[in-house]
């Protein structure tokens, strides 16, 4: 007589857990990186085209052409320094600083996980590259080129499209920092509390599984009831005890009848 070996029972949850795919964020993160690069490219192209137009249509040294009264106008200038004509004699130092900023931005883009941060870094990267090209390829020479500015803000300073993008990015980064939104899209404080609760629940479940015997289902001990609930239960037990004794104990009349 031949007997067939019965397969040993297996836990049905094991193959499901093993085959379940882990959630991945590479897809959404890759899309955010692409949009950041695209936005930076658009800012760069717009900056260079408007500078080309300014050099073709405006004359160096002419009066400001008003656009919005005395608040905004057009005036061509070549800026050897930073914003507000700061550090005009240190053009090569500014070029090194901008290169370092671009490298930092590129490294940050690889870890991006928020749409708002994608917009902010795209604006910042495009603006930095726009002015960096002027430093590299315009007169008077490599890494010492003067930036083309043509947007005159009253009598305060003259800027360009790259400067507008950089200022907008700075405002967005400041708002995101105040709101506690990290580069990966997490909110500081909220996610930390959720992670702490999840870790505490996982630790309780592991401790229960270690103390559970063979064949027993691990359970997590429920918290003690509130003090008010314990007091109400104790009061109910105290009032029900004498009533039950009075109902079952023989009365005086019954004892006299028995005699």
LUMFI-265980 format. One record per residue: x, y negated, z of N, C-alpha, C in turn; chain. Coordinates in steps of 0.05 Angstrom, whole numbers, plus 5000, padded with zeros to 4 digits. Layout:
BEGIN
REC n.c1 n.c2 n.c3 ca.c1 ca.c2 ca.c3 c.c1 c.c2 c.c3 ch
REC    X    Y    Z     X     Y     Z    X    Y    Z  A
...
# end
This chain:
BEGIN
REC n.c1 n.c2 n.c3 ca.c1 ca.c2 ca.c3 c.c1 c.c2 c.c3 ch
REC 5017 5024 5000  5000  5000  5000 5018 4975 5000  A
REC 5012 4958 4982  5028  4934  4980 5013 4911 4993  A
REC 5028 4895 5006  5016  4871  5019 5029 4846 5007  A
REC 5013 4826 5004  5024  4801  4994 5030 4782 5017  A
REC 5053 4770 5016  5060  4751  5037 5043 4726 5035  A
REC 5033 4719 5058  5017  4695  5060 5035 4670 5063  A
REC 5031 4650 5047  5048  4626  5050 5043 4612 5077  A
REC 5064 4602 5088  5062  4588  5113 5047 4561 5109  A
REC 5030 4554 5128  5015  4529  5124 5035 4506 5126  A
REC 5029 4486 5110  5046  4462  5110 5029 4438 5117  A
REC 5042 4418 5126  5027  4394  5133 5019 4380 5108  A
REC 4993 4375 5103  4985  4362  5078 4994 4333 5076  A
REC 5001 4322 5099  5009  4293  5097 5037 4290 5087  A
REC 5054 4311 5090  5082  4308  5082 5085 4303 5052  A
REC 5073 4320 5034  5078  4314  5005 5066 4288 4997  A
REC 5044 4279 5009  5032  4254  5002 5050 4231 5009  A
REC 5062 4233 5034  5080  4212  5043 5105 4211 5026  A
REC 5114 4236 5018  5139  4237  5002 5135 4226 4974  A
REC 5111 4230 4963  5106  4222  4935 5095 4194 4933  A
REC 5087 4182 4955  5075  4155  4954 5097 4135 4947  A
REC 5094 4119 4926  5115  4100  4919 5116 4077 4939  A
REC 5140 4068 4944  5143  4046  4962 5137 4020 4947  A
REC 5124 4001 4961  5118  3975  4948 5143 3961 4940  A
REC 5144 3949 4917  5168  3936  4907 5161 3907 4900  A
REC 5180 3889 4906  5176  3861  4900 5194 3852 4877  A
REC 5207 3871 4864  5225  3863  4843 5210 3851 4820  A
REC 5186 3861 4814  5171  3850  4791 5163 3821 4796  A
REC 5148 3814 4817  5141  3786  4822 5165 3768 4825  A
REC 5186 3778 4839  5210  3762  4843 5224 3756 4816  A
REC 5225 3776 4799  5237  3772  4772 5222 3751 4756  A
REC 5195 3752 4759  5178  3732  4744 5183 3704 4755  A
REC 5187 3701 4781  5192  3675  4793 5219 3664 4784  A
REC 5239 3682 4782  5265  3674  4773 5263 3664 4744  A
REC 5248 3678 4727  5245  3670  4699 5232 3642 4698  A
REC 5210 3638 4713  5197  3612  4712 5215 3590 4723  A
REC 5232 3596 4742  5250  3576  4753 5270 3567 4731  A
REC 5281 3587 4717  5300  3581  4695 5286 3566 4672  A
REC 5262 3574 4666  5247  3560  4644 5242 3531 4652  A
REC 5234 3526 4676  5229  3498  4685 5254 3482 4685  A
REC 5276 3494 4694  5302  3480  4693 5310 3473 4665  A
REC 5305 3491 4646  5312  3486  4618 5294 3464 4607  A
REC 5269 3463 4614  5251  3441  4604 5260 3414 4615  A
REC 5268 3413 4640  5277  3388  4652 5303 3379 4638  A
REC 5321 3398 4633  5346  3392  4620 5342 3381 4592  A
REC 5324 3394 4577  5319  3384  4550 5306 3357 4550  A
REC 5286 3353 4567  5273  3327  4569 5293 3305 4577  A
REC 5311 3311 4595  5330  3291  4604 5349 3283 4581  A
REC 5359 3303 4567  5378  3297  4545 5364 3283 4522  A
REC 5340 3290 4515  5325  3277  4494 5319 3248 4500  A
REC 5311 3243 4525  5305  3215  4532 5330 3198 4534  A
REC 5353 3210 4541  5378  3195  4541 5387 3189 4513  A
REC 5383 3208 4495  5389  3203  4467 5371 3180 4456  A
REC 5345 3181 4463  5328  3159  4454 5336 3132 4466  A
REC 5344 3132 4491  5352  3107  4504 5376 3095 4490  A
REC 5396 3111 4484  5420  3101  4470 5414 3092 4442  A
REC 5393 3104 4429  5386  3097  4402 5368 3072 4400  A
REC 5352 3067 4421  5332  3046  4420 5339 3022 4437  A
REC 5356 3025 4457  5362  3003  4475 5391 2994 4471  A
REC 5397 2969 4478  5423  2958  4475 5435 2952 4503  A
REC 5460 2960 4506  5473  2955  4532 5476 2925 4537  A
REC 5467 2916 4560  5469  2888  4568 5444 2872 4563  A
REC 5424 2883 4549  5399  2868  4545 5382 2867 4570  A
REC 5363 2848 4570  5345  2845  4593 5327 2869 4595  A
REC 5315 2872 4618  5297  2895  4623 5271 2891 4607  A
REC 5262 2912 4594  5237  2912  4580 5215 2922 4600  A
REC 5196 2905 4608  5177  2914  4628 5157 2934 4618  A
REC 5152 2954 4634  5132  2974  4629 5108 2971 4648  A
REC 5114 2969 4674  5093  2966  4694 5100 2940 4710  A
REC 5095 2917 4697  5101  2892  4710 5131 2890 4716  A
REC 5137 2882 4741  5165  2880  4750 5173 2905 4765  A
REC 5156 2925 4767  5162  2949  4783 5178 2969 4766  A
REC 5172 2973 4741  5185  2993  4725 5190 2982 4697  A
REC 5214 2986 4687  5221  2976  4660 5243 2993 4648  A
REC 5253 2985 4624  5273  2999  4609 5298 2981 4607  A
REC 5321 2992 4615  5346  2978  4613 5369 2998 4612  A
REC 5385 2996 4591  5406  3016  4587 5431 3008 4604  A
REC 5440 3027 4620  5465  3024  4635 5480 3051 4635  A
REC 5507 3049 4639  5523  3073  4642 5534 3074 4670  A
REC 5527 3094 4685  5533  3096  4714 5557 3115 4718  A
REC 5580 3104 4727  5602  3122  4733 5601 3135 4760  A
REC 5582 3126 4777  5580  3137  4804 5555 3154 4808  A
REC 5547 3155 4833  5523  3171  4840 5499 3152 4839  A
REC 5477 3161 4852  5453  3145  4853 5459 3118 4867  A
REC 5445 3097 4858  5449  3070  4868 5478 3060 4864  A
REC 5492 3072 4843  5519  3064  4836 5539 3068 4859  A
REC 5534 3088 4876  5552  3094  4898 5575 3110 4887  A
REC 5599 3105 4899  5624  3120  4892 5630 3117 4862  A
REC 5630 3093 4852  5635  3089  4824 5664 3096 4816  A
REC 5683 3096 4834  5710  3102  4828 5717 3131 4834  A
REC 5698 3148 4839  5703  3176  4846 5687 3195 4829  A
REC 5687 3190 4803  5670  3205  4785 5678 3235 4785  A
REC 5703 3241 4785  5712  3269  4784 5704 3284 4810  A
REC 5704 3270 4832  5695  3282  4857 5666 3289 4856  A
REC 5650 3270 4845  5622  3275  4842 5616 3299 4823  A
REC 5633 3302 4803  5630  3325  4785 5634 3351 4799  A
REC 5654 3352 4816  5659  3377  4832 5636 3383 4851  A
REC 5626 3362 4863  5603  3365  4882 5579 3376 4867  A
REC 5573 3365 4843  5550  3374  4828 5553 3403 4819  A
REC 5578 3411 4811  5583  3439  4804 5578 3457 4827  A
REC 5587 3449 4851  5582  3466  4875 5552 3468 4881  A
REC 5537 3446 4877  5508  3446  4882 5495 3465 4862  A
REC 5503 3465 4837  5491  3483  4817 5496 3512 4824  A
REC 5520 3518 4833  5526  3546  4841 5509 3555 4864  A
REC 5505 3537 4884  5488  3544  4907 5459 3548 4898  A
REC 5449 3532 4880  5422  3534  4871 5418 3561 4856  A
REC 5438 3568 4839  5436  3593  4824 5435 3617 4843  A
REC 5451 3616 4864  5450  3638  4884 5424 3639 4899  A
REC 5412 3616 4904  5386  3615  4918 5364 3626 4900  A
REC 5365 3621 4874  5345  3630  4856 5342 3660 4856  A
REC 5364 3674 4859  5363  3704  4859 5348 3715 4883  A
REC 5343 3699 4904  5329  3709  4927 5301 3696 4931  A
REC 5291 3683 4909  5267  3668  4911 5243 3686 4913  A
REC 5222 3678 4928  5198  3694  4931 5173 3677 4934  A
REC 5175 3651 4927  5153  3632  4931 5150 3616 4906  A
REC 5126 3611 4897  5121  3595  4873 5129 3566 4878  A
REC 5123 3556 4902  5130  3528  4908 5161 3524 4907  A
REC 5175 3544 4919  5204  3542  4918 5214 3545 4889  A
REC 5201 3561 4873  5209  3564  4845 5207 3537 4830  A
REC 5186 3522 4836  5183  3495  4823 5205 3476 4834  A
REC 5209 3476 4860  5229  3458  4872 5257 3464 4861  A
REC 5264 3490 4861  5291  3496  4852 5294 3493 4821  A
REC 5272 3497 4806  5274  3491  4778 5278 3462 4772  A
REC 5264 3444 4786  5268  3416  4783 5297 3408 4791  A
REC 5305 3418 4814  5332  3411  4824 5354 3421 4805  A
REC 5352 3445 4795  5372  3456  4777 5373 3441 4751  A
REC 5349 3436 4740  5348  3421  4714 5360 3393 4717  A
REC 5353 3379 4738  5363  3352  4742 5393 3352 4747  A
REC 5403 3371 4762  5432  3372  4767 5447 3378 4742  A
REC 5437 3396 4725  5451  3403  4700 5450 3380 4680  A
REC 5427 3364 4680  5425  3342  4662 5447 3321 4667  A
REC 5451 3313 4692  5472  3294  4698 5500 3306 4696  A
REC 5502 3333 4701  5528  3345  4699 5538 3346 4670  A
REC 5520 3349 4650  5528  3348  4622 5540 3320 4615  A
REC 5528 3299 4626  5539  3273  4622 5567 3271 4633  A
REC 5571 3282 4656  5598  3281  4669 5619 3295 4651  A
REC 5610 3317 4639  5629  3333  4624 5635 3322 4596  A
REC 5615 3313 4582  5618  3308  4553 5616 3279 4544  A
REC 5611 3260 4562  5609  3232  4554 5635 3217 4561  A
REC 5636 3193 4550  5660  3176  4554 5661 3168 4584  A
REC 5685 3165 4595  5711  3163  4581 5726 3189 4579  A
REC 5716 3212 4589  5730  3237  4586 5717 3259 4602  A
REC 5729 3283 4599  5718  3307  4612 5719 3304 4642  A
REC 5696 3310 4655  5692  3309  4684 5693 3280 4695  A
REC 5695 3261 4677  5695  3233  4685 5675 3216 4669  A
REC 5657 3231 4656  5637  3217  4639 5617 3201 4655  A
REC 5606 3180 4643  5587  3162  4656 5558 3172 4649  A
REC 5541 3171 4669  5513  3181  4666 5496 3159 4653  A
REC 5480 3167 4634  5462  3148  4620 5437 3143 4637  A
REC 5433 3119 4645  5409  3111  4660 5393 3090 4644  A
REC 5367 3092 4645  5351  3073  4630 5324 3066 4643  A
REC 5317 3079 4665  5292  3073  4679 5298 3053 4701  A
REC 5290 3028 4697  5296  3007  4717 5273 3004 4736  A
REC 5279 3009 4762  5258  3006  4783 5262 2979 4796  A
REC 5248 2959 4784  5251  2932  4794 5280 2923 4793  A
REC 5289 2910 4814  5317  2901  4816 5333 2920 4835  A
REC 5322 2943 4841  5335  2961  4860 5356 2979 4847  A
REC 5349 2995 4828  5368  3013  4815 5356 3022 4788  A
REC 5374 3035 4772  5366  3046  4746 5372 3076 4746  A
REC 5353 3092 4737  5356  3121  4737 5349 3133 4711  A
REC 5344 3160 4712  5336  3175  4688 5318 3197 4695  A
REC 5311 3214 4675  5292  3236  4680 5304 3256 4700  A
REC 5330 3261 4698  5343  3280  4716 5340 3270 4745  A
REC 5343 3244 4750  5340  3234  4777 5312 3237 4787  A
REC 5292 3233 4770  5264  3237  4778 5259 3266 4786  A
REC 5270 3285 4771  5267  3313  4778 5281 3320 4805  A
REC 5304 3308 4809  5319  3314  4834 5304 3303 4858  A
REC 5293 3278 4856  5278  3266  4878 5253 3282 4883  A
REC 5238 3291 4862  5215  3307  4866 5221 3334 4880  A
REC 5244 3346 4872  5252  3371  4885 5259 3366 4914  A
REC 5272 3344 4920  5279  3339  4948 5254 3335 4966  A
REC 5234 3322 4955  5209  3318  4970 5195 3345 4974  A
REC 5194 3362 4954  5182  3388  4957 5196 3406 4977  A
REC 5223 3405 4976  5238  3421  4995 5234 3412 5024  A
REC 5232 3385 5028  5226  3375  5054 5199 3384 5064  A
REC 5178 3383 5047  5151  3391  5055 5151 3421 5061  A
REC 5164 3437 5045  5164  3466  5050 5179 3473 5076  A
REC 5200 3458 5083  5214  3462  5108 5196 3454 5131  A
REC 5181 3433 5129  5164  3425  5151 5142 3445 5155  A
REC 5131 3456 5133  5110  3476  5135 5120 3504 5144  A
REC 5146 3507 5145  5158  3532  5154 5157 3554 5133  A
REC 5156 3547 5107  5155  3566  5085 5184 3572 5076  A
REC 5192 3597 5080  5219  3604  5072 5223 3608 5043  A
REC 5248 3612 5035  5254  3616  5007 5241 3641 4996  A
REC 5238 3662 5013  5225  3687  5004 5195 3686 5005  A
REC 5183 3663 5013  5154  3660  5014 5142 3666 5042  A
REC 5159 3674 5061  5148  3680  5088 5145 3655 5104  A
REC 5126 3655 5123  5122  3633  5141 5136 3638 5167  A
REC 5153 3621 5175  5168  3625  5200 5148 3623 5223  A
REC 5150 3642 5242  5132  3642  5265 5109 3662 5261  A
REC 5094 3660 5239  5072  3678  5234 5082 3707 5228  A
REC 5100 3708 5209  5110  3735  5202 5126 3747 5224  A
REC 5140 3730 5240  5156  3741  5262 5138 3754 5283  A
REC 5115 3742 5289  5096  3753  5308 5084 3779 5297  A
REC 5077 3780 5271  5066  3804  5260 5086 3827 5260  A
REC 5112 3821 5254  5132  3841  5255 5136 3852 5283  A
REC 5135 3834 5303  5138  3843  5331 5116 3862 5339  A
REC 5091 3856 5332  5068  3873  5339 5071 3900 5324  A
REC 5079 3899 5299  5082  3924  5285 5104 3942 5296  A
REC 5126 3930 5304  5148  3945  5317 5139 3957 5343  A
REC 5123 3941 5359  5114  3951  5385 5095 3975 5381  A
REC 5077 3973 5361  5058  3995  5356 5073 4020 5347  A
REC 5094 4016 5330  5109  4039  5321 5125 4052 5343  A
REC 5135 4036 5362  5150  4047  5385 5131 4063 5403  A
REC 5106 4053 5408  5087  4067  5424 5080 4094 5411  A
REC 5076 4094 5385  5069  4119  5371 5091 4139 5372  A
REC 5117 4130 5370  5139  4148  5372 5142 4160 5400  A
REC 5137 4143 5420  5139  4153  5448 5117 4174 5453  A
REC 5093 4169 5443  5071  4188  5447 5077 4214 5433  A
REC 5089 4213 5409  5095  4237  5394 5116 4254 5408  A
REC 5135 4241 5422  5156  4255  5436 5145 4270 5460  A
REC 5126 4258 5474  5115  4271  5499 5093 4290 5493  A
REC 5082 4291 5469  5060  4309  5463 5070 4337 5460  A
REC 5056 4357 5470  5064  4385  5468 5057 4397 5441  A
REC 5065 4423 5437  5058  4436  5412 5028 4438 5408  A
REC 5019 4430 5384  4991  4432  5378 4974 4409 5388  A
REC 4986 4391 5404  4971  4369  5415 4973 4345 5396  A
REC 4952 4329 5396  4951  4305  5379 4962 4282 5396  A
REC 4983 4269 5386  4994  4247  5402 4975 4224 5403  A
REC 4971 4213 5426  4953  4190  5430 4969 4168 5443  A
REC 4960 4144 5438  4971  4121  5451 4954 4112 5473  A
REC 4965 4109 5497  4949  4103  5521 4937 4075 5517  A
REC 4911 4074 5524  4897  4049  5521 4903 4031 5545  A
REC 4902 4006 5542  4909  3988  5564 4888 3990 5586  A
REC 4897 3983 5611  4879  3984  5634 4855 3966 5630  A
REC 4832 3974 5640  4809  3956  5637 4813 3930 5652  A
REC 4798 3911 5645  4800  3885  5658 4792 3887 5687  A
REC 4804 3870 5704  4797  3871  5733 4767 3869 5738  A
REC 4753 3852 5722  4724  3849  5727 4710 3875 5722  A
REC 4718 3890 5701  4705  3915  5695 4710 3935 5717  A
REC 4734 3936 5728  4740  3955  5750 4723 3948 5774  A
REC 4720 3922 5781  4704  3914  5804 4675 3921 5800  A
REC 4664 3918 5776  4636  3924  5771 4631 3954 5773  A
REC 4650 3971 5764  4647  3999  5767 4648 4008 5796  A
REC 4666 3996 5811  4668  4003  5839 4643 3995 5854  A
REC 4632 3972 5847  4607  3963  5861 4584 3981 5854  A
REC 4582 3990 5829  4561  4009  5821 4563 4035 5835  A
REC 4588 4045 5838  4591  4071  5852 4583 4068 5882  A
REC 4589 4045 5894  4582  4041  5922 4553 4039 5927  A
REC 4538 4029 5908  4509  4026  5913 4494 4051 5906  A
REC 4504 4068 5888  4490  4092  5881 4494 4114 5901  A
REC 4516 4114 5916  4521  4136  5935 4500 4138 5957  A
REC 4495 4118 5973  4475  4120  5994 4447 4126 5984  A
REC 4440 4115 5960  4413  4121  5950 4410 4150 5944  A
REC 4430 4163 5933  4428  4191  5927 4427 4207 5952  A
REC 4442 4200 5973  4440  4214  5999 4413 4211 6012  A
REC 4401 4188 6010  4375  4184  6022 4354 4200 6008  A
REC 4356 4205 5982  4336  4220  5967 4338 4250 5973  A
REC 4361 4260 5980  4364  4289  5984 4363 4297 6013  A
REC 4368 4279 6032  4368  4286  6060 4339 4290 6070  A
REC 4332 4310 6087  4305  4315  6098 4297 4292 6116  A
REC 4271 4284 6114  4260  4262  6131 4254 4274 6158  A
REC 4246 4256 6177  4238  4264  6204 4213 4280 6205  A
REC 4193 4273 6187  4168  4288  6187 4172 4316 6177  A
REC 4190 4320 6158  4195  4347  6148 4208 4364 6169  A
REC 4227 4352 6185  4239  4367  6207 4219 4375 6228  A
REC 4199 4358 6234  4179  4364  6254 4161 4386 6244  A
REC 4154 4386 6217  4137  4408  6206 4151 4434 6207  A
REC 4177 4435 6203  4191  4460  6203 4190 4472 6231  A
REC 4190 4455 6251  4189  4465  6278 4161 4477 6284  A
# end
